[in-house]
Amino acid sequence: MKAKKFDSDFDKGEDVTEALDLSKAQCPIQKQRRVNVDFPDWMIESLDKEARRLGVTRQSIIKVWLAERLEQIESRK
């Protein structure tokens, strides 16, 4: 399939997976870095309460909320 047709079909919402070699597909590895952040007790308690409500870890909720906020900032640029 030519790139022009591929792009056109994709833009129309058509299934283009048959044109792809999925056996070689990979997820990009995102380098991880550890950071230490100090939070006040009230904030930790609130994070833990929300994490329990959602059934996730404190770290997960912090990552999701930070990612959402950064996406908002990026979309305004």
C-alpha distances in whole Angstrom, upper triangle without the diagonal:
4,6,8,7,6,10,11,10,12,15,15,16,14,13,10,11,10,7,10,12,15,18,18,18,21,24,25,28,31,34,37,40,43,46,49,50,53,54,57,58,57,54,53,55,53,50,51,52,49,47,49,48,45,45,43,45,46,44,41,42,43,40,38,41,40,36,37,39,37,34,37,38,34,33,37,36
4,5,5,6,9,10,11,12,14,16,17,15,15,12,14,13,10,12,15,17,20,19,19,22,24,25,29,31,34,37,40,43,45,49,50,53,53,57,58,58,54,54,56,53,50,52,53,49,48,50,49,46,46,44,46,47,44,42,43,43,40,38,41,40,36,36,39,36,33,36,37,33,32,35,34
4,5,5,6,8,10,10,12,14,15,14,14,11,13,14,10,12,14,17,20,19,18,21,22,22,26,28,31,34,37,40,42,46,46,50,50,53,55,54,51,50,52,50,47,49,50,46,45,47,47,43,44,42,43,44,41,39,40,40,37,35,37,36,33,33,35,33,30,32,33,29,29,31,30
4,5,5,6,9,10,11,12,14,14,15,12,15,16,13,14,18,20,23,22,21,24,25,25,29,30,33,36,39,43,44,47,48,51,51,55,56,55,52,52,54,51,48,50,51,47,46,49,48,44,45,43,45,46,43,40,41,41,38,36,38,37,34,34,36,34,30,32,33,30,28,31,30
4,5,5,6,8,10,10,12,11,12,10,13,13,11,13,17,19,22,22,21,24,25,26,30,31,35,37,40,44,45,49,49,52,52,55,57,56,52,52,54,51,48,50,51,47,46,48,47,43,44,43,45,46,43,40,41,42,38,37,39,38,34,34,37,35,31,33,35,31,30,32,32
4,5,5,6,8,10,11,9,10,7,10,11,8,10,14,15,19,18,17,20,21,22,26,28,31,34,37,40,42,45,46,49,49,52,53,53,49,49,50,48,45,47,47,44,42,45,44,40,41,39,41,42,40,37,38,39,35,33,36,35,31,31,34,32,29,31,32,29,27,31,30
4,6,5,6,9,10,10,11,9,12,14,11,13,16,17,21,20,18,21,21,22,26,27,30,33,36,39,40,44,44,47,47,50,52,51,47,47,49,46,43,45,46,42,41,44,43,39,40,38,40,41,39,36,36,37,33,32,33,33,29,29,31,29,26,28,29,26,24,27,27
4,5,5,6,9,9,11,10,14,15,13,15,19,20,24,23,22,24,24,25,29,30,33,36,39,42,43,46,47,50,49,52,54,52,49,49,51,48,45,47,47,44,43,45,44,40,42,40,42,43,41,38,38,39,36,34,35,35,31,31,33,31,28,29,31,28,26,29,28
4,5,5,6,5,7,7,11,12,11,13,17,18,21,22,20,23,23,25,28,30,33,36,39,42,43,46,46,49,49,52,53,52,48,48,50,47,44,46,46,43,41,44,42,39,40,39,41,42,40,37,37,38,35,33,35,35,31,31,33,32,28,30,32,29,27,30,30
4,5,5,5,7,6,10,12,11,12,16,16,20,20,18,20,20,21,25,26,30,32,35,38,39,42,43,46,45,48,49,48,45,45,46,43,41,42,43,39,38,40,39,35,36,35,37,38,36,33,34,35,31,29,31,31,27,27,30,28,25,26,28,25,23,27,27
4,5,7,10,10,13,16,15,16,19,20,23,23,21,23,22,23,27,27,31,33,36,39,40,43,43,46,45,48,49,48,44,45,46,43,41,42,43,39,38,41,39,36,37,36,38,39,37,34,34,35,32,29,31,31,27,26,29,27,24,25,27,24,22,25,25
4,6,9,10,14,16,15,17,21,21,25,25,23,25,25,26,30,30,34,36,39,42,43,45,45,48,47,50,51,50,46,46,48,45,42,44,44,40,39,42,40,37,38,37,39,40,39,35,36,37,34,31,33,33,30,28,31,30,26,27,29,27,24,27,28
4,7,9,11,14,14,15,19,19,22,23,20,22,22,24,27,28,32,34,37,39,40,43,43,46,45,48,48,47,44,44,45,42,39,41,41,37,36,38,37,33,35,34,36,37,36,32,33,34,31,29,30,31,27,26,29,28,25,26,28,26,24,27,27
4,6,9,11,12,13,17,17,21,22,20,22,23,25,28,29,33,35,38,41,42,45,45,48,48,50,51,50,46,46,47,45,42,43,43,40,39,40,39,35,36,36,38,40,38,34,35,36,33,31,33,34,30,29,32,31,28,29,32,29,27,30,31
4,6,8,9,10,14,14,17,18,17,19,20,22,26,28,31,33,37,39,41,44,44,47,47,50,50,49,46,45,46,44,41,42,42,39,37,39,38,34,35,34,36,38,36,33,34,36,32,30,33,33,30,29,32,31,28,30,32,30,28,31,32
4,5,6,7,11,11,15,16,14,17,19,21,24,26,30,32,36,38,40,43,44,47,47,50,51,50,46,46,47,45,42,43,44,40,38,40,40,36,36,35,37,39,37,33,35,36,33,31,33,33,30,30,33,31,28,30,32,29,28,31,31
4,5,5,8,8,12,13,11,15,16,19,22,24,28,30,34,37,39,42,43,46,46,49,49,49,45,44,46,44,40,41,42,39,37,39,38,34,34,33,35,37,35,32,33,35,31,29,32,33,29,29,32,31,28,31,33,30,29,32,32
4,5,8,9,12,13,13,17,19,21,25,27,31,33,37,40,42,45,46,49,49,52,53,52,49,48,49,47,44,45,46,42,40,42,41,38,38,36,38,40,38,35,37,38,35,33,36,36,33,33,36,35,32,34,36,33,32,36,36
4,7,9,12,13,13,16,18,20,24,27,30,33,36,39,42,45,46,49,49,52,53,53,49,49,50,48,45,46,47,43,41,43,43,39,39,38,39,41,39,36,37,38,35,33,36,36,32,33,36,34,31,34,35,32,31,35,34
4,6,9,9,9,12,15,17,20,23,26,29,33,36,38,41,43,46,46,50,50,50,47,46,47,45,42,43,44,41,39,41,41,37,37,35,36,38,36,33,35,36,32,31,34,33,30,31,34,32,29,32,33,30,30,33,33
4,5,6,7,11,14,16,19,22,25,28,32,35,38,41,42,46,46,50,51,50,47,46,48,46,42,43,44,41,39,41,41,37,37,35,36,38,35,33,35,36,32,31,35,34,31,32,35,33,31,34,35,32,32,36,35
4,5,5,9,11,14,17,20,23,26,29,32,35,38,40,43,43,47,47,47,44,42,44,43,39,40,41,38,36,37,37,34,33,31,33,35,32,29,32,33,29,28,32,32,28,29,32,31,28,32,33,30,30,34,34
4,6,9,12,15,17,21,23,26,30,32,35,38,40,44,44,48,48,48,45,43,45,44,40,40,42,39,37,38,39,35,34,32,33,35,33,30,33,34,30,30,33,33,30,32,35,33,31,34,36,33,33,37,37
4,6,10,12,15,18,21,23,27,30,33,36,38,42,43,46,47,47,44,42,44,43,39,40,42,39,36,38,39,35,34,32,33,35,32,29,32,33,29,29,32,32,28,30,33,31,29,33,34,31,31,35,34
4,7,10,12,16,19,21,25,28,31,34,35,39,40,43,44,44,40,39,41,40,36,37,38,36,33,35,36,32,31,29,30,31,29,26,29,29,26,25,29,28,25,27,29,27,26,29,30,27,28,32,31
4,6,9,12,15,17,21,24,27,30,32,35,36,40,41,41,37,36,38,37,33,34,36,33,30,33,33,30,29,26,27,28,25,23,26,26,23,23,26,25,22,24,27,25,23,27,28,25,26,30,29
4,6,9,12,14,18,21,24,27,28,32,33,36,37,37,34,32,35,33,30,30,32,30,27,29,30,26,26,23,23,25,22,20,22,23,19,19,22,22,18,21,23,21,20,24,25,22,24,27,27
4,6,9,12,16,19,22,25,27,30,31,35,36,36,33,32,34,33,29,30,33,30,27,30,31,27,27,24,24,25,22,20,22,22,18,19,22,20,17,20,22,20,19,22,23,20,22,25,25
4,6,9,13,16,19,22,24,28,29,33,34,35,31,30,32,31,28,29,31,29,26,29,30,27,26,23,22,23,19,18,21,20,17,18,21,19,17,20,22,19,19,23,23,21,23,26,26
4,6,10,13,15,19,21,24,26,29,31,32,28,27,30,29,25,26,29,27,24,27,28,25,25,21,20,21,17,16,19,18,14,15,18,16,14,17,19,16,17,20,20,18,21,24,23
4,7,10,13,17,19,23,24,28,30,31,27,26,29,29,25,26,29,27,25,28,29,27,26,22,21,21,17,17,19,18,15,17,19,17,15,19,20,17,18,22,22,20,23,25,24
4,7,10,13,16,19,21,25,26,28,24,23,26,26,22,23,26,24,22,25,27,24,23,20,18,17,14,14,17,15,12,15,17,15,14,18,19,17,18,22,21,20,23,26,25
4,7,10,13,16,19,22,24,26,23,21,25,25,21,23,26,25,22,25,27,25,25,21,18,17,14,15,17,15,13,16,17,15,15,19,19,17,19,22,21,21,24,26,25
4,7,10,13,16,20,21,23,20,18,22,22,19,20,24,23,20,23,26,24,23,19,16,15,12,14,16,13,12,16,17,15,16,19,19,18,21,23,22,23,26,27,27
4,6,10,13,16,18,20,17,16,20,20,17,19,22,22,20,23,25,24,23,20,17,15,12,14,16,12,12,16,16,13,15,18,18,17,20,22,21,22,25,26,26
4,7,10,13,15,18,15,14,18,18,16,17,21,21,19,22,24,24,23,20,16,14,12,15,16,12,13,17,17,15,17,20,19,19,22,24,23,24,27,28,28
4,6,10,12,14,12,11,15,16,14,15,19,19,18,21,23,22,22,19,16,13,11,15,14,11,12,16,15,13,16,18,17,17,21,22,21,23,26,26,27
4,7,9,12,10,10,13,14,13,15,18,18,18,20,23,23,23,20,17,14,13,16,16,13,15,18,17,15,19,20,19,20,23,24,23,25,28,28,29
4,6,8,6,6,10,11,10,12,15,15,15,18,20,20,21,19,16,12,13,16,14,11,14,17,15,14,18,19,18,19,22,23,22,25,27,27,29
4,6,5,7,9,10,11,13,15,16,17,19,20,21,22,20,18,14,15,18,16,14,18,19,17,17,21,22,20,22,25,25,25,27,30,30,31
4,5,5,6,9,10,11,12,14,15,16,18,20,21,19,17,13,15,18,16,15,19,20,18,19,22,23,22,24,27,27,27,30,32,32,34
4,6,5,6,9,10,11,12,14,15,17,18,20,19,17,14,16,18,16,15,18,19,17,18,22,22,21,23,26,25,26,29,30,30,33
4,5,5,6,9,10,11,12,14,15,16,18,16,15,11,13,15,12,11,15,16,13,14,18,18,17,20,22,22,22,25,27,27,29
4,5,5,6,8,10,10,12,14,15,16,14,12,8,11,13,11,10,14,15,14,15,18,19,19,21,23,24,24,27,28,29,31
4,5,5,6,9,10,11,12,14,15,14,13,10,13,15,13,13,16,17,16,18,21,21,21,23,25,25,26,29,30,31,33
4,5,5,6,8,10,11,12,14,13,13,10,13,14,11,11,15,15,13,15,18,18,18,21,23,22,24,26,28,28,31
4,5,5,6,9,10,11,12,10,9,6,9,10,7,8,11,12,11,13,15,16,16,18,20,21,22,24,26,27,29
4,5,5,6,9,10,10,9,8,6,10,11,9,10,13,14,13,16,18,18,19,22,23,24,25,28,29,30,32
4,5,5,6,9,10,10,10,9,13,13,11,12,16,15,15,17,20,19,20,23,24,24,26,29,29,31,33
4,5,5,6,8,9,9,8,12,11,8,10,13,12,11,15,17,16,17,20,21,21,23,25,26,27,30
4,5,5,6,5,6,6,9,8,6,9,12,11,11,14,16,16,17,20,21,22,24,26,26,28,30
4,5,5,6,7,8,12,11,10,13,15,15,15,18,20,19,21,24,25,25,27,29,30,32,34
4,6,8,10,11,14,13,11,14,16,15,15,18,20,19,21,23,24,24,27,29,29,31,33
4,6,9,10,12,10,9,12,14,12,13,16,17,16,19,21,21,22,25,26,26,28,31
4,7,10,12,10,10,13,15,13,15,18,19,19,21,23,23,25,27,28,29,31,33
4,7,8,6,7,10,11,11,13,15,16,16,19,20,21,23,25,26,27,29,31
4,5,5,6,9,10,11,12,14,15,17,19,20,21,23,25,26,27,29,31
4,5,5,6,9,10,11,12,14,16,17,18,20,21,23,24,26,28,29
4,6,5,6,9,10,11,12,14,15,16,18,20,21,22,24,26,27
4,5,5,6,9,10,11,12,14,15,16,18,20,21,22,25,26
4,5,5,6,8,10,11,12,14,15,17,18,20,21,23,25
4,6,5,6,8,10,11,12,14,15,17,18,20,22,23
4,6,5,6,9,10,10,12,14,15,16,18,20,21
4,5,5,6,9,10,10,12,14,15,16,19,20
4,5,5,6,9,10,11,13,14,15,17,19
4,5,5,6,9,10,11,12,14,16,17
4,5,5,6,9,10,10,12,14,16
4,6,5,6,9,10,11,13,15
4,5,5,6,9,10,11,13
4,5,5,6,9,10,11
4,5,5,6,9,10
4,5,5,7,9
4,6,5,7
4,5,5
4,6
4
